[in-house]
């Protein structure tokens, strides 16, 4: 997944809005509430942070390439997962 793929997918969801904030992070919201952030990374790798239910969280953290932790820019997104993959679709 690349940034364009991420933005296209998020835009296809109902009632979403997009803003670039916190530097160059692509932030998607529903009703003014953040549900996904992309474009930030500790290095050159593309990364996405998103909200998820507690049930889905348990499943997601078992997948390769998924790490856990609070977003460094939005600490309240503590129930989420970061997907870091390059060259995959």
Secondary structure, DSSP 4 states (H G I P E B T S, - for coil): --HHHHHHHHHHSTTEEEEEETTTEEEEEETTEEEEEES--SSSS-EEEEE--HHHHHHHTTSTTEE----SS-TT--SEEEEE-SS--
